[in-house]
Amino acid sequence: MKIFDAIVVGKGLIGSAAAKYLAEAGLDIAVIGADEPTDANTATVFASHYDQGRVQRIVGRDAVWTQLNIDSTNVYPTLQSQTGINFHYPVGCLYVTVHEHDSYLQNLGSQARQFGFAYRLYDNGGEIGDAYPDFVFPQAARANFEAAPSGHINPRKLIEAQLAVCRQHGSAVMSDTVVQATRVNGTMQVVTQGGQTYLAKQVLLAPGGFANFMQLVQRKLALQLKSETVLLAKVSEAEAERLAQLPSLLYEMETPDLEEIYLVRPIQYPDGNWYLKMGSNLTADKRFNTLGEVQDWFRHGSSDTNLAVQKAALDVLMPGLQVQEYFTKRCIITYTQHKKQYIGQVEEGMYVATGGNGYSAMCSDAVGRLAAHNLMHCSLPDPYVAEDFRLVWAD
């Protein structure tokens, strides 16, 4: 039986990026992961990248997140040119907060000096409204605007581009779900739900929130899974055109029912319609501990019970938005204990990269590069430090 140099388990945003970097380094690899399900009732695993719009920004919560965002956006032009697949829309990103002591804004100046980027501050809701009249914020709000390359990305297309590069280098891209990864006689062996067995010198696990649920790691990682409800507001093509220059939004606010809004301008989805996307943390969000709980959420979750709360928040935020119909989508967020990704060696021949913490879509290319480098060299490239991404076990 053929022995690959490496097998990447999971072909989501991080797995596909890591596979690309391994393939470009000349490794003979296979990337194995489930496709987006056509029937949730028959699917085993799910993901949150089944979407057309995710916020892209540069300034992160700290210098590590910012460096990841910079490294990722620097690659976008080459990746789009190399594959002919467009996934990046640099319409800018607006960060707004109503909190008097906001650590993000407090750290903005030092990060700007460190990384050399420009920013534009607004001191109150009136100034923000004058600059972005489609939004309405309280007078106490303050904001920062990031110009291009901030904006939004299409995660489906980004994955498509990453996997296209893998195929250009002769990598095997397989549609299946890996249910077991073990070391047998000095070789890594992975078994799929479809009944196939593959061998490799090394394995990289990038299964998102499902790392603890399959027979992939003997020790469970310290991961917390939370439900996420996304509101999709269907608008006309004319309304989408009117809002074509609307920047992406990150809004730090808090009500008894909802906090931390993120929003992407109306964009066209695969059904041909145009939707403005808004997500948030909700007091009604659920925590998951088992595979069955996650599956039940994606298959039958009561996301529509959150529609009224989210719709009311959107009505206040964008009172002039002309909406034809509202829908909800179900996602999950995977949190790590230290709030950065887990990237490291699980055991001999097995590595892992997981834990998006709600922000990994915009920096997934860089996270994939770190994971690939770690597999090949047992270290992270400069300027990254392994301690920031250390694995934390549940026991």
N, C-alpha and C positions, 0 to 999 in steps of 0.2 A: 504494500500500500504506500502511496506517495506520502512523504513527510514534508509539509510546508515549513518554511522558515518561521512563520508566525501566523496565527489565526486571530482575527479580531472578532470578538463576540458582541454583536450589536452594531447596527448600521444607522444609528441616529446621528445627531449633530456631532457628538464627540467621537464616536466610533468611526464614522466616515472620514472625519478629518485625520484621525490617527492612522487609519488605513492608507490614506493618500501619502502621508509623510513616510510611512514604512515602504510603500511601493516606490516612491521617488528615491529612496535610499538604496534601491536595488534588491530588496528582499522579495522572495517568492511568497506571497501571502494569499490568504483567503479571508474575506469578510463575510460573516454569516449573521443574518438578522431577519426578522419578520418585516414584510412590507406593511404599508398602511392597510388596516383591515377593511374589507368591503362589508363584512357582517360582524358586528361587535359580539354577537352571541356565540360565534364560533372561534373568536380570537383568544389566544392565551395571554399575550402581552400587548401593552399599549404604550403610547408616548404622547408628549405634548407638542411635538413638532408637526402635527397634522394641521397645518395652518399656513396662511399666506403672509402674515405680518407679525414680526417681533421687533421691539424697540432696539435700536442701535444707538449707543452713546459712547463717548470716550472717557469722561471722568467717572471713575468708579468710587466705591466706598472707601478705598484706600489705594496706595500706590501699586499694590499687586494687581488688583482688579483693573486699574487704569492701564498698566503695562500690557495686560492680556488683551484689553480692548484695542489698544494701539497696534499691537502686533497682528491682531486679526484683521483690522481694517486696512493695514498696509498690504495685506495679501490679496484683498478683494479684486483690485483691478487686474492683476495677473491671472487669477483664477477665472474671472469672467472672460478675459481675452483668450485664455488657453482652451476653454470649453465652449465658448459661444453661448453660455447660459447666464442670463442676467438675474441677479438676486438681491442687489444692493441699491437702495434708493436714498441718497443723501439729502433729505429735505430738512435736516436739522432736528434737534431735540431740545425741548423746553422742560427744565426742572423747576417745579414750584413747591414751596413749602409754606405752611401756616404756623410752623413751630418757631418760637422765638429763638431757641437755642438749637440750631440745626447743624449737626456735625458735618454734614456734606458740604454746606456752604462755608462753614468755618475752615474746612480743609482745602477749599477751592484754590485760594491764592498760593499756598505752598505747593500744591500739585501743579499749578500752572507754571510756577518757577522751575520745578523739577523737570517737567516734560516739555515746556515751551509751547503751550497752546494758548490761544486767545479765548476770552469769554466775555459775555455781556450780562451785567447784573441789572435787575429791576428791583426797586426799593419798596414798591407797594402794588396793590391790586390795580390801581388806576393806571400806573405806568405799563403794567403787563397788558391790560385791556386795550390801551391805546396801540400797542405794538401788535397784539393778536386779538382782534375784536371778535373773533368767533368763540373765544373762551371768556368766561366770567369767573373771577376769583374774588375772595374777600379783600377788603382794603388792607388787612394785615399781612397779606401774602407777599412773599419775596420770591425772586426767580433768577435763574441763570439760563441763558440760551447758548447752546453749542451749535455751530454751523457744521457743514460737511467736514468729515465723512459721517457725522451723526445723522440719524434718520430712522430707517427701518430696513429690515431684511426679510426675504421670503425663505423661511426655513426649509420648505420642501425643495425649492430650487437650489439652495445652498448644498443640501445633501446630494442632490442630483449632480451638481458640479463636482463635488468631492469624489463621488463614485465614478464619474466619467474619467477623472484623472487616473483612478485605480485601474480602470479597464484599459486606458491608453498604455499602461505599463504592464499589461498582461495579467493583472490580478484576477482571481476568481471572486465574483460577487454572487452570493447565494441567498435565496429567499427561504429561510427556515428559522426555527427557534432552537437555540442550543439549550438543552435541559441538564447537561452534566459536563463538567470539566474535571479531569483527574490526571494524575501523573502515573503512568504505567511503564515499568521497565525503563525509566529514564526519558520517556517521551510523553509529551502532553497529548491527551486523548479527549476529544469532544464528541458528544453524542447529541443528535438533534431529535426534535419531536417527530420529524419525518422518518426516523429510523436509520439515519445515516451516521457513520462514524468517520471522523477525520483525525489525522495525526499532525503534530507540529512540534518544532523544537521549543516554541514559546507560545503563550496565549495572553492576549490582552482582553480583559473583561471591560466592556463599556455598555452595560445593560440598563443604564438609567436607574429608575427606582426599583428594578426587579433583581438587583444584585443578591439580595438575601433570600429570594424565594425559590430559585432553582437550585440544583445541586452544583453550584458554581464555587462557592467558598465554604470551607469547613467551619470557619469562625465568622459569625455575623458581624457586619460593619455597623457602627453606630449611625443609623440613618433614621430620619423622621419623614414620613410621607404625609402630605396634606392635600386635600382637594382644592381645586381652583376652578371657579366658574367664570367663563368668558361671555360677555354680552356682545352679540353681533347686531348692529343696527343697519338694516337694509335701506339703502337710499337709491335715488335715481342716478343715472349716469351724469345727468346735468348737475345734480347736487355734488357728486364726486368731483366733477370738473371744477365746480366753484371752490372746493376745498383742496384742490390739488397741491397747493403749496403749504398746507397746514403741517406744522412740525409734529413729530411724535411728542408725547407728553408723559412725564412722570410727575405725579402730584402727591406730595406727602401731606395728607390730611387725615382726620380721624372723626368718625361719628359713632354712635352706639352700635351701628350695624355694619359699617364699612370703613376701610382705610386703604391708603396707598394705591391710588388709581394709576393705571398705565393705559395709554390710548394710542392707536395708530389710525391715521387718516383713512377715508374710504378707499379701498382698493378692490380690484376685481378678483373674485374667487372662481374655482373651477366650474361652478354651476352657471357662470356668465354674469352673475349679479354682483353688485357693489355693496360692500359692507364696511362700516366703521367698527373697529374692534375696541372694546374697553374691558379691562380686567381689574380685579381688586382683591384684597384680602377681606374676608367676611367673617363676622362672628359665628356664622352658621357653618363655616368650613369644617370638614371632617378630618380626623386622623386615621391612618390605616396601619394595621399591624400584620395583616395576612394577605396572601395572594388573592384569596376569595373576596376580600373586602375591596381591593383595588379593582378586580374584574367586575364586581357588582356595581361599583361607581361608574365605570365606563359604559357598562351595558344598560343599567337601569337607574342611574343616579338621579336624584331629584333636583337637578340644577335649575329647573324652571321655578322652583320655590324662591330662588334668589333674584328672579327677573325684576320684580317690583322694586326692590331696594336699589338694584343697579340702574334701572331705568330712571328712577327718581334722581339719583346722583348725576346721571348724564343730562337730564333735563335742566338741572341747576347749572351744570358746567357749560353746556352748549344749548341755551334756550332757543336759538335760531335754527337748530338742525332739523331738517325736513326728513322725517323717518317714515318709511312705508310699512315696516314690520320689524319685530324684534325676535331674536332667537338666542338660545344659550348653548354653549359648548362646555364639555367636561375635560379638565386637564388635571395633572398632579404636579406638585413641586416636591423635589427631593432635597432635604436639608441635611447637611453634615453638622457634626458637633462644633467645629471651629469656623463654620460658615465660609469655607473655601472648598474647592473640589478635593476629593481624595485621589491622589495619584501616587502609586507606590507598588512595591512588590508584596504579593500575598504569600507566596512560597516559591521554591525553586521552579523557575519556568513559567510562573503565573504572575501577571500584573493586573492592576485595576485602575480605571479612571471613571469616577462617577460622582454624583452629588452636585447638581447645578445650582442649588440655592436660589433659584428664580432669576439668575442673571447670566447663565452660561451660554444661552443662544448667541448673544452678541459677541462672545469671545471664544466660541467653540473651536475655531480654527487653531488658535494659540494653545488651547487646552489639549487638543489632539496632538499638536506638535510636541508638547511636554510629555504626553503619555508615550508617544513613539520614541522620543529620545530616551526616556527612562527605561523602556524595554531594551533598547539597543545598547545603552551605556551604563545602566544602573545609576543614573544621575540625571539632574535637570540642567538644561543649558542656562548660561548666564543671561540675565541677572537674577534668575529665579533661585529660590532656596527650598530644599526639600521639606524643611520643617513646616513651611506654610501649607503644604499639601499632605502632611503626614496622615497615615491611616489611623483611625480610631475604632477600636473594637467595642462591640456592645457588651462583652463580658470581660 
